[in-house]
Amino acid sequence: MNDEPEVTDRLIAFWKARTEFGRGKYGKALRPFDGRKTTVDALEESCDLAQYLMKKLMEEEAVADLLKRAIDEVDSWNTRAGFVEDCEAMAARLDVDTGRAARP
């Protein structure tokens, strides 16, 4: 168990904020038969979502690569006890395979 907030709670808060943003921007919330082409809107938003997801994946891959290289570099210094282990724990939390065997 960890102390991170629940995803659902965060999503609900975000969703409510987006609804208020939409009301402010468009003067109303989404409603059936509002004159919009819902399928086209959804398809356009889906394409945007796919691009945002790919962008995030590319950023995470770059961070993971940097983390792997940093772990290897710091490990070669053989300095502060526990630092490499802390980095490896963070890598595991991020689901990054550092290519290193787990330490006992």
HELIX and SHEET records of a PDB file:
HELIX    1   1 VAL A    7  TYR A   26  1                                  20    
HELIX    2   2 THR A   38  TRP A   77  1                                  40    
HELIX    3   3 PHE A   83  ARG A   93  1                                  11    
END                                                                             
